Amino acid sequence: MTDLTLLHTAQVHRATFDALAARIAPGARLCHVVRPDWLTRAQNGIGADLADEIRETITAAPGPVLCSCTTLGPVAGAAGAVRIDAPMMAQAAQTGGPVLLAYCLDSTRVASRDLLAEALDAGTKFRLLDLTELWPLFERGEGERFARAIAGRVAAALADAPDTGCVVLAQASMAGAAAHITAHVPVLSSPETALRAALGLPRA
């Protein structure tokens, strides 16, 4: 029996979540649905046909569903799935200070921005860090270069804004950058936080 169904738009996320589950929830049974075509189709907006496919997949799943794609998050969340970035945004809201939200794919910008704005208390400031020029590195499978490039850009942004309360790495694909960022504030990424929430486990 499946404990959790995960919707991905990149094959690399399958290994990421299998490794996480082995560490934090040994024995958890994961079912992965990998649909890179969904992200391709969503680049210019999620049409009715794609939205219907996503909803039908979530409805047909035998149990809880976690959507690891930020771009598809609003539709998946409305259909009952856990949005991968929702637990992370709630955690960011608890830091109390201005938030630096970094993203690498333009189709995630509005979804991430709106979700963070909903989570934050009125008056808490946040700013966006556009790293979309780095996305081709991820698409070419250059994960380490992608992570280090993100880290360098985030470090520079923090140097320009010393009052920042935390950094949010908007997409699951950006999580590897956290290990390369030396900062005086929390650097939040979504995979482990979301998996714990979806499996009903306490936050790390």
TIFIDREN-276123 format. One record per residue: x, y, z of N, C-alpha, C in turn. Coordinates in pm, whole numbers, plus 50000, padded with zeros to 5 digits. Each point is the difference from the previous one (the first is absolute). Example, Ala and Ser with C-alpha at 12.3 -4.5 7.8 and 13.67 -1.06 7.14 Angstrom:
BEGIN
> n.px; n.py; n.pz; ca.px; ca.py; ca.pz; c.px; c.py; c.pz
> 51319; 49431; 50780; 49911; 50119; 50000; 50090; 50120; 50000 $
> 49965; 50105; 49928; 50082; 50119; 50006; 49923; 50109; 50073 $
***
This chain:
BEGIN
> n.px; n.py; n.pz; ca.px; ca.py; ca.pz; c.px; c.py; c.pz
> 50084; 49880; 50000; 49916; 50120; 50000; 50087; 50125; 50000 $
> 49965; 50096; 49917; 50076; 50125; 49990; 49970; 50092; 50119 $
> 50107; 50051; 50062; 49982; 50097; 50108; 49989; 50142; 49946 $
> 50066; 50025; 49885; 50002; 50135; 49943; 50029; 49991; 49851 $
> 49921; 50073; 49922; 50025; 50015; 49857; 50065; 50135; 49977 $
> 50105; 50002; 49922; 50071; 50124; 49970; 49990; 50030; 49852 $
> 49965; 50124; 49969; 49994; 50046; 49861; 50124; 50084; 49971 $
> 50079; 49957; 49902; 50123; 50069; 49963; 49995; 50043; 49854 $
> 50078; 50102; 49968; 50017; 50038; 49859; 50145; 49981; 49956 $
> 50083; 49937; 50084; 50138; 49965; 49963; 50035; 49868; 50068 $
> 50064; 49912; 49926; 50033; 49868; 50050; 50095; 50006; 50120 $
> 50086; 50102; 50005; 50099; 50010; 50107; 49934; 50006; 50138 $
> 49878; 50051; 50009; 49934; 50014; 50130; 49963; 49864; 50060 $
> 49983; 49901; 49916; 49967; 49867; 50051; 50108; 49949; 50095 $
> 50125; 50009; 49957; 50111; 49955; 50085; 50013; 50086; 50125 $
> 49976; 50129; 49985; 50008; 50091; 50116; 49903; 49959; 50110 $
> 49876; 49974; 49962; 49900; 49967; 50101; 50013; 49857; 50051 $
> 50048; 49909; 49917; 50026; 49864; 50049; 50109; 50003; 50108 $
> 50104; 50078; 49976; 50109; 50011; 50098; 49951; 50066; 50128 $
> 49919; 50105; 49988; 49945; 50066; 50117; 49913; 49906; 50081 $
> 49914; 49926; 49931; 49910; 49909; 50069; 50078; 49890; 50072 $
> 50106; 49952; 49938; 50081; 49896; 50063; 50063; 50050; 50130 $
> 50028; 50129; 50005; 50063; 50059; 50118; 49901; 50037; 50109 $
> 49887; 50062; 49962; 49910; 50054; 50103; 49877; 49914; 50023 $
> 49969; 49910; 49905; 49881; 49916; 50014; 50025; 49863; 49939 $
> 50093; 49924; 50057; 50030; 49868; 49946; 49874; 49915; 49993 $
> 49981; 49935; 49888; 49881; 49917; 49983; 49885; 50071; 49932 $
> 50009; 50132; 49984; 49893; 50072; 49931; 49995; 49955; 49854 $
> 49880; 49979; 49951; 49981; 49952; 49864; 49957; 50117; 49911 $
> 50089; 50037; 49909; 49977; 50114; 49913; 49967; 49954; 49859 $
> 49907; 50070; 49938; 49968; 49977; 49859; 50031; 50130; 49925 $
> 50088; 49991; 49900; 50041; 50119; 49927; 49931; 50008; 49864 $
> 49943; 50116; 49971; 49943; 50028; 49868; 50086; 50111; 49940 $
> 50074; 49970; 49894; 50094; 50096; 49942; 49947; 50047; 49865 $
> 49968; 50129; 49991; 49939; 50055; 49879; 50072; 50130; 49958 $
> 50116; 49989; 49937; 50069; 50122; 49955; 49918; 50078; 49897 $
> 49912; 49932; 49928; 49917; 50069; 49902; 49905; 50099; 50065 $
> 49963; 49975; 50124; 49910; 50093; 50068; 50067; 50136; 50019 $
> 50129; 49999; 50038; 50071; 50127; 50019; 50017; 50072; 49866 $
> 50031; 49926; 49896; 50013; 50060; 49868; 49871; 50068; 49958 $
> 49890; 49933; 50021; 49869; 50054; 49962; 49959; 50118; 50088 $
> 50054; 50007; 50121; 49959; 50105; 50094; 50079; 50129; 49987 $
> 50100; 50003; 49913; 50088; 50117; 49993; 49927; 50129; 49964 $
> 49896; 49989; 49920; 49924; 50120; 49962; 49864; 50004; 50068 $
> 49990; 49933; 50114; 49874; 49996; 50073; 49939; 49861; 49996 $
> 49928; 49966; 50105; 49940; 49867; 50010; 49860; 50006; 49939 $
> 49984; 49935; 49886; 49871; 49998; 49933; 49904; 49903; 50064 $
> 49876; 50003; 49954; 49896; 49916; 50059; 50030; 49852; 49985 $
> 50053; 49959; 49884; 50029; 49858; 49978; 50106; 49950; 50097 $
> 50106; 50078; 50018; 50106; 49959; 50092; 49949; 49999; 50143 $
> 49924; 50101; 50038; 49944; 50005; 50135; 49914; 49878; 50027 $
> 49922; 49960; 49902; 49915; 49880; 50016; 50085; 49875; 50018 $
> 50109; 49987; 49925; 50088; 49884; 50014; 50060; 49993; 50139 $
> 50044; 50114; 50049; 50061; 50004; 50134; 49897; 49962; 50106 $
> 49882; 50058; 49991; 49896; 49969; 50098; 49959; 49853; 49995 $
> 49988; 49945; 49881; 49962; 49859; 49987; 50105; 49908; 50058 $
> 50126; 50033; 49980; 50109; 49919; 50055; 49998; 50003; 50153 $
> 49977; 50117; 50056; 49995; 50013; 50146; 49879; 49926; 50056 $
> 49887; 50015; 49936; 49877; 49934; 50047; 50013; 49849; 49994 $
> 50071; 49948; 49900; 50014; 49855; 49982; 50104; 49938; 50094 $
> 50082; 50081; 50063; 50104; 49946; 50089; 49936; 49933; 50122 $
> 50063; 49893; 50050; 49940; 49924; 50110; 50011; 50064; 50137 $
> 50074; 50107; 50011; 50019; 50065; 50130; 50047; 50142; 49980 $
> 50072; 50057; 50097; 50047; 50138; 49988; 50096; 50017; 49883 $
> 50005; 50122; 49948; 50082; 50033; 49884; 50085; 50123; 50032 $
> 50126; 49995; 49959; 50090; 50113; 50012; 50044; 50041; 49860 $
> 49977; 50126; 49964; 50043; 50051; 49870; 50133; 50072; 50017 $
> 50105; 49949; 49935; 50133; 50058; 50018; 50031; 50112; 49902 $
> 49905; 50033; 49913; 50021; 50106; 49901; 49934; 50128; 50047 $
> 50078; 50104; 50019; 49946; 50128; 50047; 49905; 50062; 49898 $
> 50033; 49986; 49873; 49914; 50058; 49896; 49860; 49943; 50004 $
> 49989; 49870; 50023; 49869; 49933; 50003; 49933; 50011; 50136 $
> 50069; 50057; 50098; 49952; 50001; 50137; 49860; 50054; 50021 $
> 49965; 50115; 49943; 49865; 50053; 50025; 49889; 49905; 49956 $
> 50015; 49939; 49883; 49898; 49906; 49953; 50001; 49873; 50084 $
> 50118; 49948; 50029; 50010; 49878; 50079; 49946; 50022; 50141 $
> 50031; 50114; 50060; 49951; 50029; 50133; 49850; 50012; 50005 $
> 49942; 50063; 49898; 49855; 50013; 49995; 49931; 49865; 49985 $
> 50075; 49903; 49943; 49943; 49866; 49982; 50024; 49909; 50120 $
> 50065; 50053; 50103; 50018; 49923; 50123; 50140; 49950; 50027 $
> 50094; 50029; 49912; 50138; 49957; 50022; 50072; 50096; 50094 $
> 50107; 49952; 50062; 50089; 50087; 50077; 50092; 50070; 49900 $
> 50001; 50131; 50002; 50094; 50075; 49917; 50138; 49994; 50065 $
> 50099; 49969; 49923; 50132; 49977; 50058; 50052; 50122; 50076 $
> 49962; 50119; 49957; 50054; 50119; 50064; 49915; 50054; 50114 $
> 49880; 49946; 50019; 49912; 50055; 50103; 50057; 49988; 50141 $
> 50049; 49882; 50044; 50059; 49991; 50134; 50121; 50091; 50017 $
> 50080; 50015; 49894; 50117; 50086; 50006; 49960; 50147; 50016 $
> 49897; 50042; 49928; 49955; 50139; 50012; 49947; 50029; 50140 $
> 49932; 49902; 50059; 49952; 50017; 50137; 50116; 50014; 50097 $
> 50107; 49923; 49976; 50120; 50011; 50083; 50066; 50136; 49982 $
> 50006; 50049; 49877; 50059; 50131; 49973; 49926; 50110; 50074 $
> 49869; 49986; 50009; 49918; 50101; 50067; 50033; 50011; 50148 $
> 50054; 49894; 50058; 50031; 49999; 50142; 50133; 50067; 50033 $
> 50080; 50033; 49898; 50130; 50061; 50027; 49988; 50146; 50039 $
> 49892; 50064; 49959; 49971; 50135; 50047; 50064; 50114; 49924 $
> 50102; 49974; 49921; 50067; 50109; 49931; 49973; 50001; 49851 $
> 50056; 50094; 49927; 49985; 50001; 49855; 50049; 49869; 49938 $
> 49933; 49956; 49896; 50029; 49872; 49937; 50057; 50024; 49861 $
> 50105; 49926; 49967; 50055; 50001; 49864; 49952; 49873; 49931 $
> 49918; 50015; 49898; 49943; 49887; 49926; 50072; 49987; 49866 $
> 50080; 49894; 49986; 50075; 49977; 49876; 49929; 49895; 49916 $
> 49992; 50026; 49869; 49935; 49905; 49911; 50079; 49992; 49869 $
> 49989; 49884; 49932; 50079; 49977; 49880; 49917; 49971; 49875 $
> 49870; 50002; 50012; 49914; 49974; 49885; 49888; 50102; 50003 $
> 49983; 50074; 49892; 49905; 50111; 50002; 49857; 49955; 50028 $
> 49965; 49878; 49958; 49863; 49953; 50021; 49969; 49974; 50147 $
> 50103; 49998; 50085; 49976; 49983; 50143; 49988; 50133; 50075 $
> 50036; 50108; 49934; 50011; 50128; 50070; 49870; 50041; 50068 $
> 49892; 50002; 49925; 49873; 50045; 50056; 49949; 49903; 50106 $
> 50009; 49869; 49972; 49953; 49901; 50097; 50075; 50011; 50132 $
> 50132; 50015; 49992; 50081; 50011; 50123; 49974; 50131; 50072 $
> 49996; 50107; 49924; 49977; 50132; 50060; 49867; 50005; 50073 $
> 49895; 49951; 49935; 49867; 50009; 50060; 49988; 49911; 50124 $
> 50061; 49881; 49995; 49994; 49911; 50116; 50075; 50058; 50118 $
> 50115; 50060; 49975; 50076; 50062; 50109; 49923; 50120; 50057 $
> 49942; 50079; 49913; 49924; 50117; 50047; 49884; 49958; 50089 $
> 49934; 49889; 49966; 49890; 49949; 50082; 50049; 49954; 50137 $
> 50122; 49943; 50004; 50052; 49945; 50125; 50051; 50107; 50095 $
> 50051; 50109; 49946; 50063; 50103; 50083; 49897; 50086; 50071 $
> 50039; 50048; 50117; 49917; 50097; 50070; 49996; 50130; 49920 $
> 49890; 50072; 50015; 49988; 50129; 49932; 50116; 50090; 50041 $
> 50062; 50061; 49904; 50110; 50091; 50028; 50138; 49938; 49990 $
> 50009; 49865; 50001; 50130; 49935; 49985; 50045; 50011; 49855 $
> 50117; 50052; 49980; 50048; 50024; 49865; 50068; 49876; 49942 $
> 49997; 49990; 49869; 50079; 49898; 49931; 50040; 50054; 49864 $
> 50105; 49946; 49946; 50043; 50040; 49867; 50036; 49877; 49919 $
> 49990; 50013; 49870; 50026; 49889; 49910; 50141; 50010; 49941 $
> 50064; 49885; 49986; 50131; 49992; 49936; 49984; 49914; 49875 $
> 50007; 50063; 49885; 49979; 49934; 49872; 50130; 49932; 49956 $
> 49998; 49868; 49999; 50117; 49921; 49958; 49967; 49916; 49877 $
> 49909; 50047; 49919; 49953; 49920; 49887; 50110; 49971; 49898 $
> 50103; 50084; 49995; 50107; 49973; 49905; 50080; 49874; 50036 $
> 49982; 49951; 50124; 50071; 49880; 50043; 49926; 49871; 49966 $
> 49873; 50010; 49965; 49919; 49879; 49977; 50056; 49905; 49894 $
> 50061; 50049; 49892; 50058; 49907; 49902; 50101; 49903; 50059 $
> 50069; 50039; 50107; 50094; 49908; 50065; 49925; 49878; 50054 $
> 49886; 50023; 50061; 49920; 49887; 50051; 49949; 49915; 49885 $
> 49954; 50065; 49895; 49946; 49925; 49886; 50107; 49913; 49935 $
> 50126; 50043; 50005; 50109; 49922; 49942; 50054; 49894; 50096 $
> 49943; 49992; 50120; 50045; 49902; 50097; 50126; 50039; 50075 $
> 50036; 50128; 49996; 50120; 50047; 50070; 49963; 50045; 50140 $
> 49962; 49903; 50082; 49946; 50030; 50131; 50094; 50075; 50093 $
> 50126; 49961; 50002; 50094; 50065; 50091; 50028; 50144; 49957 $
> 50018; 50023; 49873; 50019; 50137; 49952; 49877; 50085; 50027 $
> 49884; 49942; 49981; 49874; 50069; 50027; 49993; 50042; 50147 $
> 50030; 49906; 50090; 49993; 50029; 50143; 50099; 50108; 50041 $
> 50123; 49990; 49951; 50102; 50097; 50038; 49971; 50139; 49941 $
> 49943; 50003; 49880; 49966; 50129; 49941; 49889; 50069; 50079 $
> 49902; 49922; 50041; 49893; 50056; 50085; 50059; 50054; 50129 $
> 50087; 49921; 50063; 50060; 50041; 50127; 50075; 50132; 49987 $
> 50074; 50015; 49890; 50074; 50123; 49980; 49910; 50121; 49986 $
> 49893; 49984; 49926; 49906; 50111; 49981; 49926; 50034; 50129 $
> 49964; 49899; 50077; 49931; 50024; 50127; 50093; 50072; 50098 $
> 50126; 49956; 50005; 50096; 50064; 50090; 50016; 50148; 49966 $
> 50005; 50031; 49872; 50013; 50140; 49959; 49875; 50080; 50039 $
> 49884; 49940; 49985; 49876; 50069; 50037; 49992; 50024; 50150 $
> 50048; 49905; 50079; 50000; 50017; 50145; 50096; 50111; 50043 $
> 50112; 50010; 49931; 50096; 50106; 50033; 49939; 50138; 49977 $
> 49909; 50008; 49903; 49935; 50128; 49971; 49881; 50028; 50091 $
> 49955; 49898; 50074; 49883; 50016; 50087; 50025; 49930; 50133 $
> 50081; 50059; 50086; 50037; 49934; 50126; 49885; 49980; 50098 $
> 49886; 50063; 49976; 49886; 49986; 50091; 49913; 49880; 49964 $
> 50038; 49922; 49899; 49919; 49886; 49956; 49981; 49901; 50116 $
> 49876; 49951; 50015; 49971; 49907; 50108; 50018; 49854; 49963 $
> 49976; 49967; 49871; 50023; 49864; 49953; 50002; 50001; 49848 $
> 50055; 49892; 49945; 50004; 49979; 49856; 49909; 49883; 49967 $
> 49918; 50014; 49898; 49913; 49892; 49953; 50044; 49962; 49859 $
> 50036; 49873; 49982; 50032; 49947; 49868; 49871; 49942; 49944 $
> 49941; 50069; 49904; 49861; 49976; 49962; 49973; 49859; 49947 $
> 50094; 49942; 49926; 49974; 49875; 49931; 50077; 49884; 50064 $
> 49944; 49881; 49992; 50067; 49880; 50051; 50135; 49980; 49932 $
> 50008; 50035; 49874; 50124; 49982; 49924; 50114; 50087; 50053 $
> 49968; 50102; 50079; 50100; 50091; 50053; 50056; 49955; 50135 $
> 49947; 49894; 50056; 50033; 49961; 50138; 50149; 49976; 50021 $
> 50069; 49950; 49899; 50143; 49972; 50015; 50084; 50123; 50028 $
> 49948; 50117; 49966; 50075; 50123; 50024; 50015; 50031; 50147 $
> 49908; 49952; 50083; 50002; 50034; 50142; 50132; 49961; 50066 $
> 50056; 49887; 49958; 50125; 49953; 50061; 50118; 50090; 49966 $
> 49987; 50083; 49897; 50110; 50086; 49957; 49982; 50144; 50045 $
> 49894; 50029; 50072; 49974; 50137; 50043; 50038; 50016; 50146 $
> 50098; 50084; 50026; 50038; 50034; 50136; 49932; 50132; 50034 $
> 49904; 49992; 50090; 49920; 50118; 50029; 49972; 50010; 50149 $
> 49970; 50121; 50045; 49967; 50023; 50140; 49851; 49980; 50027 $
> 49927; 49957; 49897; 49855; 49982; 50012; 49963; 49862; 49947 $
> 49882; 49949; 50035; 49957; 49869; 49947; 49988; 50004; 49848 $
> 50041; 49890; 49937; 49983; 49981; 49855; 49905; 49881; 49985 $
> 49880; 50027; 49953; 49894; 49900; 49997; 49985; 49939; 49861 $
> 49993; 49867; 49996; 49968; 49929; 49876; 49884; 49906; 50030 $
> 49937; 49953; 49894; 49869; 49938; 50019; 49993; 49848; 50013 $
> 50089; 49920; 49942; 49972; 49856; 49994; 49976; 49932; 50134 $
> 50092; 50014; 50096; 49981; 49929; 50126; 49882; 50055; 50079 $
> 49987; 50131; 50004; 49889; 50061; 50073; 49866; 49952; 49945 $
> 49989; 49994; 49868; 49874; 49958; 49937; 49974; 49851; 50022 $
> 50105; 49919; 49988; 49981; 49855; 50018; 49955; 49969; 50142 $
> 50058; 50066; 50097; 49959; 49980; 50139; 49852; 50039; 50018 $
> 49963; 50113; 49942; 49860; 50044; 50013; 49905; 49901; 49933 $
> 50037; 49953; 49882; 49911; 49910; 49926; 49986; 49865; 50067 $
> 50105; 49957; 50071; 49994; 49871; 50069; 49955; 50013; 50145 $
> 49969; 50123; 50042; 49954; 50022; 50137; 50109; 49989; 50104 $
> 50123; 50028; 49961; 50115; 49994; 50092; 50028; 50139; 50057 $
> 50059; 50006; 50119; 50032; 50131; 50058; 50110; 50069; 49920 $
> 50000; 50133; 50003; 50104; 50077; 49932; 50136; 49968; 50061 $
> 50104; 49998; 49916; 50135; 49973; 50050; 50044; 50112; 50093 $
***
